[in-house]
Amino acid sequence: MDITLALGGGGSKGNSHIGVLRVLEKEGFRIRAIAGTSFGGMVAVFYAAGFSPDQIEEIFSAVDQSRLYDRVGDESPSFLGLGGVQKWLVHTLGERTFEELKIPCVLTAVDLLTSCEIVLDAGLLWQAILATIALPGIFPAFRMEEWELLDGGVLNPVPVALARSLAPSLPVVAVSLSAPLGEPPRSLSMPLPNGLPALLISRLGSLRFTKALDIFMRSIDIGNRQITELRFQIEKPDVIIRPDVTGLGVLDRVDVHAVVKHGEAAAQAALPELKRAVSWTNRVRRKLFGDS
């Protein structure tokens, strides 16, 4: 049962992708290619590099989430840094490149200078991840060649068409972490250094700037949901899996194991649809009529 995966962005909610991968493997689905955006891109890279879902969960759960957003000296302007993330990625992935991956994998980013989507499918893996997770304004843009790259979710929250391009004859399974359109957007929870007094944290949260940033990020979330659903209508993934992670924020410090279980539950619920997508009749339909 061969499939292709498209993993969407969602920050810490993206740990649920690990649970989806685990269930798919357990049920006998073979992931032949994978595309990802933002946190989904990071999970995609680890899986394509040969890490099992169990190994990815172990690696991610061992991360000190309080140190991820340290700054490095040459970062572009942003609210938070990615120095800790970069150090962790380099330590974990080393100098691995796309050319060394076990299965085809692509990530998405957006060039701030040209407003174009950039497909990342060559070079160092850790650099591509830093580009695809660079949430505008929150994290620094990543400079690569002539580009200044931002989070791919700005234009392509769940890269279905890219996943399909990797293996056109296979069904595409999309994993979306966006909340339903009718649900109010969740307030942004900004990670703060450990050890701050409770009174100071409370006052920081009441600042006009903090409130304005929250409104901005909630607005981005609304637009992201709309783009996701519109692209689904156009690109028509064969199956959409939607882990129930609406109670979590993009930058929340989370229990990785608990979030993984949300992905497992969603994948289990989608099994009948997944099995229909890989059925003989649907394979014939794709060969004869494509994705129309």
C-alpha positions in Angstrom: 0.0 0.0 0.0 2.2 2.8 -1.3 1.3 6.5 -0.6 2.9 9.9 -0.6 2.6 12.3 2.4 2.1 16.1 2.7 2.8 17.3 6.2 1.4 20.7 7.2 2.9 23.4 9.5 1.7 24.1 13.0 4.7 24.6 15.3 4.6 22.4 18.4 1.3 20.9 17.1 3.4 19.2 14.5 4.6 16.5 16.9 1.3 14.9 16.0 2.8 14.0 12.6 4.9 11.4 14.4 1.8 9.6 15.6 0.4 9.6 12.0 3.6 8.1 10.7 3.6 5.4 13.4 0.0 4.3 12.6 0.6 4.3 8.8 3.7 2.1 9.2 1.9 -0.2 11.6 -1.0 -0.6 9.2 1.3 -1.6 6.3 1.4 1.7 4.3 4.7 2.4 2.6 5.6 6.1 2.4 7.4 6.4 -0.9 7.9 10.2 -0.9 7.2 13.1 1.5 6.8 16.8 1.4 6.5 19.2 4.3 6.0 22.8 5.4 7.3 24.4 8.6 7.3 21.8 11.5 5.9 19.3 9.0 9.0 19.9 7.0 11.2 19.1 9.9 9.3 15.8 10.6 9.5 15.0 6.9 13.3 15.4 6.8 13.8 13.2 9.9 11.6 10.5 8.5 13.2 10.7 5.0 16.6 10.5 6.6 15.7 7.0 8.0 14.6 7.8 11.5 11.7 5.7 12.6 8.6 7.3 14.3 9.8 5.9 17.6 13.3 7.4 17.2 11.8 10.8 16.1 9.6 10.9 19.2 12.5 10.1 21.4 14.7 12.7 19.8 12.0 15.4 19.9 10.9 14.7 23.5 14.5 15.0 24.7 14.8 18.6 23.5 15.1 21.3 26.1 12.3 23.5 24.8 13.3 26.4 27.0 16.5 26.9 25.0 15.3 26.6 21.5 14.8 30.3 20.8 18.2 31.7 21.8 19.7 34.3 19.5 22.9 34.2 17.4 24.7 37.4 16.4 24.0 37.6 12.6 20.2 36.9 12.6 17.8 39.2 10.8 15.3 41.2 12.9 12.7 39.0 14.7 10.9 38.6 18.0 12.7 35.4 18.8 15.9 33.7 17.7 16.6 30.2 16.3 20.0 29.7 17.7 19.0 26.9 20.0 17.1 25.2 17.1 20.1 25.5 14.8 22.5 24.1 17.4 20.2 21.1 18.0 19.7 20.4 14.3 23.4 20.6 13.5 24.1 18.2 16.4 21.4 15.8 15.4 21.6 15.8 11.6 25.2 16.9 11.1 26.1 17.6 7.5 23.5 15.3 5.9 22.1 16.5 2.6 19.0 15.9 0.6 21.0 13.7 -1.7 21.5 11.2 1.2 17.9 10.8 2.1 16.2 7.3 1.9 13.1 8.5 0.1 12.4 11.7 -2.0 11.6 14.7 0.2 11.0 18.4 -0.5 10.3 21.4 1.8 8.7 24.7 1.1 9.8 28.2 1.9 8.9 31.7 0.7 11.5 34.3 -0.5 10.9 37.6 1.2 12.6 39.5 -1.7 10.5 38.1 -4.6 7.4 36.8 -2.8 7.8 33.5 -4.6 7.6 30.0 -3.2 10.9 28.2 -3.1 11.1 24.5 -3.2 14.0 23.1 -1.1 15.3 19.8 -2.4 19.1 20.1 -2.3 21.8 21.0 0.1 22.2 20.7 3.9 19.1 19.5 5.7 19.5 21.7 8.8 19.6 24.8 6.6 16.4 23.8 4.8 14.6 23.2 8.1 15.6 26.6 9.4 14.2 28.2 6.3 10.9 26.4 6.3 10.2 27.1 10.0 11.0 30.8 9.9 7.6 32.2 11.0 7.5 35.8 9.7 8.4 38.4 12.3 8.6 35.8 15.1 11.8 34.0 13.8 14.5 35.4 11.6 14.5 34.9 7.9 17.1 32.4 6.8 19.6 33.6 4.2 20.3 31.0 1.5 22.0 31.9 -1.8 20.2 35.0 -3.1 17.1 34.4 -1.0 15.8 35.5 2.4 13.5 32.6 3.3 10.5 32.5 5.5 8.1 29.8 6.6 6.6 28.0 3.7 3.2 28.0 5.3 2.8 31.7 4.2 1.8 30.4 0.7 1.5 26.7 1.0 0.5 25.4 4.5 0.2 21.7 3.3 2.2 21.0 0.2 -0.1 18.6 -1.6 0.9 19.4 -5.2 4.6 19.1 -4.3 4.0 15.7 -2.7 2.1 14.5 -5.8 4.9 15.7 -8.1 7.3 13.3 -6.3 5.2 10.2 -7.1 2.3 11.2 -9.5 0.8 7.7 -9.6 0.4 7.4 -5.8 -2.4 8.7 -3.6 -1.5 11.8 -1.6 -2.3 11.8 2.1 -2.4 15.3 3.6 -2.0 16.0 7.3 -3.4 19.4 8.3 -3.0 21.0 11.7 -5.2 24.0 11.0 -8.2 24.5 13.2 -11.7 24.4 11.5 -12.7 27.6 9.8 -15.5 28.4 12.2 -13.3 28.1 15.4 -11.9 31.2 17.0 -8.2 31.6 16.5 -6.1 30.8 19.5 -4.1 33.5 21.3 -0.3 33.3 20.8 1.6 32.1 23.8 5.1 33.5 23.6 7.9 31.5 25.2 9.7 33.4 27.9 13.0 32.6 29.7 12.7 30.3 32.7 12.9 31.9 36.2 11.0 35.1 35.4 8.8 36.3 38.4 5.1 35.7 37.9 4.4 39.4 38.3 6.8 40.3 35.5 5.3 37.6 33.2 1.8 39.0 33.9 2.9 42.5 33.1 4.6 41.5 29.9 1.4 39.8 28.8 -0.6 43.0 29.3 1.7 45.3 27.3 0.1 46.9 24.2 2.9 45.5 22.0 2.2 42.0 23.2 -1.5 42.3 22.7 -0.9 43.8 19.2 1.4 40.9 18.3 -1.3 38.5 19.5 -3.9 40.1 17.2 -1.5 40.0 14.3 -0.7 36.3 14.8 -4.4 35.4 15.2 -5.1 37.2 11.9 -2.3 35.2 10.2 -3.9 32.0 11.6 -7.2 32.9 10.0 -5.6 33.6 6.6 -3.6 30.3 6.9 -6.8 28.3 7.5 -8.5 29.9 4.4 -5.4 29.2 2.2 -5.3 25.6 3.4 -8.9 24.9 2.5 -8.7 26.7 -0.8 -5.6 24.8 -1.8 -7.3 21.5 -0.8 -10.2 22.3 -3.1 -7.8 22.9 -6.0 -5.1 20.2 -5.3 -7.5 17.5 -4.1 -5.5 15.3 -1.7 -6.8 11.7 -1.7 -7.1 11.7 2.1 -7.0 14.5 4.7 -6.0 13.6 8.2 -6.7 16.3 10.8 -5.2 15.6 14.3 -7.3 17.3 17.1 -4.6 19.8 18.2 -6.8 22.9 18.3 -6.1 23.5 22.0 -2.4 23.9 21.4 -0.5 27.0 20.2 2.3 27.2 17.6 4.9 28.1 20.2 3.6 26.2 23.2 5.9 24.1 25.3 4.2 20.7 25.0 4.4 17.1 26.2 5.6 15.6 23.0 4.3 12.1 23.8 0.8 13.5 24.4 0.7 15.4 21.1 1.9 12.3 19.3 -1.1 10.5 20.6 -3.4 13.0 18.9 -1.8 12.1 15.6 -2.2 8.4 16.3 -5.9 8.9 17.0 -6.5 10.9 13.9 -4.7 8.3 11.7 -6.7 5.4 13.2 -9.9 7.2 12.5 -8.9 7.8 8.9 -8.0 4.1 8.2 -11.1 3.2 6.2 -10.6 6.2 3.9 -6.9 5.4 3.6 -7.6 1.9 2.6 -10.1 3.0 0.0 -7.6 5.5 -1.4 -5.1 2.6 -2.1 -7.7 0.2 -3.4 -7.4 -1.4 -6.8 -10.3 0.7 -8.3 -8.8 3.9 -7.2 -5.4 2.9 -8.5 -7.0 2.3 -11.9 -8.9 5.6 -11.7 -5.7 7.6 -11.1 -3.9 5.9 -14.0 -6.8 6.6 -16.4 -8.0 10.0 -15.2 -5.3 11.5 -13.0 -6.6 13.6 -10.1 -9.6 15.0 -11.8 
